[in-house]
Amino acid sequence: MSTSGDKQNDKNKNNEGKTRTLPPRRGQVKAQIFESFVKNVTYAATKLNKAIVRNLGGGEKGSSDSSTTPPPSGYNSDFASDSS
């Protein structure tokens, strides 16, 4: 005849090696979903931006748009004519 102590020992033997996990803390699942969403949107936006830049031809380093004029500098090249 088994006693309640024997039944408890049998339960402990069946659960040996198994670890119990608690459910995630409140809001943790939403936080993980939001974090994953932000990472995916950021990745997609980066890829899209690179594709747009590549298609517009602006992906080369050191290239400049020839239609824009550089800003004026403070250097005056007419200095020699002023000293006469």
Secondary structure, 3 states (H helix, E strand, C coil): CCCHHHHHHHHHHHCCCCCCCCCCCCCHHHHHHHHHHHHHHHHHHHHHHHHHHHHHCCCCCCCCCCCCCCCCCCCCCCHHHHCC
